[in-house]
């Protein structure tokens, strides 16, 4: 039995960020007992950013566990109290909107709901093209929630995508540490290179 903190690591379909997120997952694996969770699009989409099978194999290998990919597999997270902290990275605008408004229709949104019923901290790493437009109110709702902490974020390309926000994934571990202490890592809004 491991004495490591049990960390759920959920990935949503911001596929352009997967390489960076997986690099951070490798670092976290040395410190945490990680249960991987991947949204339906994350485990099926082959894109210009890579093949789904390559990403899922990397995640499975890093975590040493099978990936939760269905609602049914995510359901025990709550009643069995399987996690100490949940990270959603990348967290797309679609998932942000769903969790901010109580919609539970994927393994990631159910993992969030199931974990939050136990009062544990959730760490959200925003990655959305509409963070300063349609999803701004939803990000605000998350900031108002008890036990929800955001990885510091900023605009990733203000000239070409003025409403787009992306977390600094290298700050996931520091955000988790702060969240476990009941604090939001600051500064929350950061300057990002374009």
Kinemage of the C-alpha trace (Angstrom):
@kinemage 1
@onewidth
@group {chain A} dominant
@subgroup {mainchain}
@vectorlist {calphas} color= white
{ca unk a 1} P 0.000 0.000 0.000
{ca unk a 2} L 1.448 3.322 -1.100
{ca unk a 3} L 1.688 6.287 1.262
{ca unk a 4} L 1.660 8.665 -1.700
{ca unk a 5} L -1.156 11.161 -2.131
{ca unk a 6} L -3.789 9.722 -4.489
{ca unk a 7} L -4.112 12.075 -7.436
{ca unk a 8} L -6.689 11.715 -10.193
{ca unk a 9} L -5.394 13.154 -13.453
{ca unk a 10} L -8.098 13.833 -16.035
{ca unk a 11} L -7.367 14.948 -19.586
{ca unk a 12} L -9.834 16.602 -21.948
{ca unk a 13} L -9.652 17.217 -25.691
{ca unk a 14} L -7.306 20.191 -25.993
{ca unk a 15} L -5.078 17.903 -28.019
{ca unk a 16} L -2.593 20.634 -28.971
{ca unk a 17} L -1.487 20.741 -25.315
{ca unk a 18} L -1.064 17.004 -24.752
{ca unk a 19} L 2.713 16.894 -25.188
{ca unk a 20} L 3.191 19.589 -22.526
{ca unk a 21} L 0.629 18.030 -20.196
{ca unk a 22} L 2.159 14.560 -20.520
{ca unk a 23} L 5.590 16.027 -19.694
{ca unk a 24} L 4.108 17.375 -16.442
{ca unk a 25} L 2.359 14.063 -15.760
{ca unk a 26} L 5.774 12.357 -15.851
{ca unk a 27} L 7.043 14.722 -13.148
{ca unk a 28} L 3.945 14.198 -10.983
{ca unk a 29} L 4.240 10.399 -11.210
{ca unk a 30} L 7.390 10.455 -9.086
{ca unk a 31} L 5.494 12.128 -6.280
{ca unk a 32} L 1.862 10.960 -6.484
{ca unk a 33} L -0.118 7.746 -6.914
{ca unk a 34} L -1.930 8.721 -10.127
{ca unk a 35} L -5.232 7.422 -11.453
{ca unk a 36} L -5.530 8.480 -15.112
{ca unk a 37} L -8.850 9.601 -16.587
{ca unk a 38} L -9.316 10.585 -20.236
{ca unk a 39} L -12.360 12.040 -21.969
{ca unk a 40} L -13.889 10.192 -24.928
{ca unk a 41} L -12.307 12.510 -27.514
{ca unk a 42} L -8.914 12.195 -25.806
{ca unk a 43} L -8.813 8.441 -26.286
{ca unk a 44} L -10.167 8.353 -29.849
{ca unk a 45} L -9.031 11.444 -31.788
{ca unk a 46} L -6.124 11.131 -34.190
{ca unk a 47} L -5.093 14.666 -35.161
{ca unk a 48} L -2.163 16.642 -36.510
{ca unk a 49} L -0.951 16.765 -32.881
{ca unk a 50} L -0.613 12.993 -32.615
{ca unk a 51} L -2.342 9.653 -32.507
{ca unk a 52} L -4.758 8.811 -29.718
{ca unk a 53} L -3.076 5.428 -29.214
{ca unk a 54} L 0.298 7.116 -28.645
{ca unk a 55} L -1.139 9.473 -26.029
{ca unk a 56} L -3.072 6.756 -24.200
{ca unk a 57} L -0.065 4.448 -24.163
{ca unk a 58} L 2.127 7.211 -22.742
{ca unk a 59} L -0.410 7.987 -20.001
{ca unk a 60} L -0.907 4.300 -19.159
{ca unk a 61} L 2.845 3.732 -19.015
{ca unk a 62} L 3.536 6.776 -16.831
{ca unk a 63} L 0.759 5.998 -14.347
{ca unk a 64} L 1.124 2.216 -14.359
{ca unk a 65} L -2.668 1.872 -14.373
{ca unk a 66} L -5.492 1.444 -16.819
{ca unk a 67} L -7.146 4.678 -17.858
{ca unk a 68} L -10.684 5.480 -16.747
{ca unk a 69} L -12.545 6.227 -19.984
{ca unk a 70} L -16.221 5.659 -19.155
{ca unk a 71} L -18.816 7.064 -16.796
{ca unk a 72} L -19.223 3.618 -15.257
{ca unk a 73} L -15.507 3.402 -14.458
{ca unk a 74} L -15.509 6.913 -12.931
{ca unk a 75} L -18.543 6.375 -10.674
{ca unk a 76} L -16.701 4.607 -7.787
{ca unk a 77} L -14.411 7.635 -7.281
{ca unk a 78} L -16.984 9.201 -4.948
{ca unk a 79} L -18.409 6.379 -2.859
{ca unk a 80} L -15.060 4.592 -2.543
{ca unk a 81} L -13.182 7.857 -1.838
{ca unk a 82} L -10.474 6.922 -4.336
{ca unk a 83} L -8.763 10.328 -4.649
{ca unk a 84} L -7.175 12.910 -2.375
{ca unk a 85} L -7.006 15.511 -5.159
{ca unk a 86} L -8.255 15.696 -8.753
{ca unk a 87} L -6.461 17.518 -11.564
{ca unk a 88} L -8.157 18.263 -14.882
{ca unk a 89} L -5.448 19.204 -17.378
{ca unk a 90} L -6.078 20.313 -20.011
{ca unk a 91} L -9.603 21.387 -19.109
{ca unk a 92} L -11.421 22.511 -22.239
{ca unk a 93} L -14.073 25.197 -22.417
{ca unk a 94} L -16.647 22.479 -22.988
{ca unk a 95} L -15.719 20.707 -19.746
{ca unk a 96} L -15.408 24.001 -17.845
{ca unk a 97} L -18.963 24.897 -18.914
{ca unk a 98} L -20.256 21.485 -17.893
{ca unk a 99} L -18.704 21.367 -14.430
{ca unk a 100} L -19.591 25.018 -13.767
{ca unk a 101} L -23.225 24.257 -14.571
{ca unk a 102} L -23.595 20.808 -13.017
{ca unk a 103} L -23.651 18.758 -16.226
{ca unk a 104} L -22.292 15.238 -15.803
{ca unk a 105} L -22.090 13.368 -19.092
{ca unk a 106} L -18.482 12.159 -19.472
{ca unk a 107} L -16.019 10.248 -17.344
{ca unk a 108} L -14.189 13.528 -16.582
{ca unk a 109} L -17.299 15.416 -15.444
{ca unk a 110} L -18.413 12.448 -13.349
{ca unk a 111} L -14.929 12.115 -11.822
{ca unk a 112} L -15.181 15.794 -10.850
{ca unk a 113} L -18.674 15.417 -9.394
{ca unk a 114} L -17.797 12.186 -7.582
{ca unk a 115} L -14.621 13.673 -6.095
{ca unk a 116} L -16.279 16.950 -5.078
{ca unk a 117} L -18.992 15.113 -3.145
{ca unk a 118} L -16.213 14.117 -0.744
{ca unk a 119} L -15.002 17.707 -0.369
{ca unk a 120} L -11.545 17.120 -1.806
{ca unk a 121} L -9.684 19.751 -3.818
{ca unk a 122} L -9.928 19.938 -7.603
{ca unk a 123} L -7.245 21.638 -9.682
{ca unk a 124} L -8.316 22.971 -13.081
{ca unk a 125} L -5.816 23.790 -15.855
{ca unk a 126} L -7.753 25.923 -18.331
{ca unk a 127} L -7.214 25.469 -22.076
{ca unk a 128} L -9.932 27.130 -24.130
{ca unk a 129} L -10.222 29.449 -27.104
{ca unk a 130} L -13.224 31.210 -25.537
{ca unk a 131} L -11.922 31.877 -22.014
{ca unk a 132} L -12.349 35.643 -22.375
{ca unk a 133} L -15.694 35.390 -24.161
{ca unk a 134} L -18.406 32.715 -23.783
{ca unk a 135} L -16.576 30.775 -21.066
{ca unk a 136} L -15.504 33.746 -18.931
{ca unk a 137} L -18.600 33.462 -16.688
{ca unk a 138} L -17.985 29.738 -16.228
{ca unk a 139} L -14.373 30.289 -15.202
{ca unk a 140} L -15.683 32.844 -12.721
{ca unk a 141} L -18.115 30.265 -11.329
{ca unk a 142} L -15.237 27.852 -10.754
{ca unk a 143} L -13.257 30.528 -8.902
{ca unk a 144} L -16.210 31.029 -6.581
{ca unk a 145} L -16.392 27.341 -5.665
{ca unk a 146} L -15.025 25.943 -2.459
{ca unk a 147} L -12.168 23.472 -3.037
{ca unk a 148} L -11.661 24.420 -6.711
{ca unk a 149} L -8.265 25.859 -7.604
{ca unk a 150} L -7.042 27.041 -10.986
{ca unk a 151} L -3.565 26.566 -12.384
{ca unk a 152} L -2.311 30.090 -13.218
{ca unk a 153} L -3.191 30.992 -16.800
{ca unk a 154} L -2.873 33.684 -19.438
{ca unk a 155} L -3.533 34.492 -23.049
{ca unk a 156} L -1.592 32.159 -25.291
{ca unk a 157} L -1.816 34.177 -28.518
{ca unk a 158} L -3.456 37.593 -27.984
{ca unk a 159} L -2.951 38.771 -31.559
{ca unk a 160} L -4.460 35.784 -33.385
{ca unk a 161} L -6.708 34.377 -30.633
{ca unk a 162} L -7.620 37.298 -28.346
{ca unk a 163} L -10.126 35.295 -26.246
{ca unk a 164} L -7.945 32.190 -25.790
{ca unk a 165} L -6.599 31.200 -22.364
{ca unk a 166} L -4.129 28.460 -21.479
{ca unk a 167} L -2.754 27.386 -18.114
{ca unk a 168} L 0.955 27.300 -17.427
{ca unk a 169} L 1.104 23.518 -17.133
{ca unk a 170} L 4.512 23.687 -15.455
{ca unk a 171} L 2.655 25.084 -12.422
{ca unk a 172} L 0.348 22.082 -11.964
{ca unk a 173} L 2.441 20.573 -9.160
{ca unk a 174} L 2.731 23.868 -7.259
{ca unk a 175} L -1.027 24.412 -7.684
{ca unk a 176} L -1.726 20.920 -6.320
{ca unk a 177} L 0.496 21.581 -3.302
{ca unk a 178} L -1.283 24.877 -2.642
{ca unk a 179} L -4.715 23.280 -3.140
{ca unk a 180} L -3.907 20.530 -0.636
{ca unk a 181} L -3.166 23.354 1.825
{ca unk a 182} L -6.471 25.054 0.930
{ca unk a 183} L -4.898 27.940 -1.001
{ca unk a 184} L -5.074 29.304 -4.533
{ca unk a 185} L -1.610 29.642 -6.094
{ca unk a 186} L -0.904 33.276 -6.956
{ca unk a 187} L -0.636 35.177 -9.156
{ca unk a 188} L -3.546 33.550 -10.973
{ca unk a 189} L -3.244 35.668 -14.112
{ca unk a 190} L 0.169 35.435 -15.735
{ca unk a 191} L 1.916 36.828 -18.768
{ca unk a 192} L 2.448 34.114 -21.376
{ca unk a 193} L 4.771 34.235 -24.344
{ca unk a 194} L 2.812 34.302 -27.635
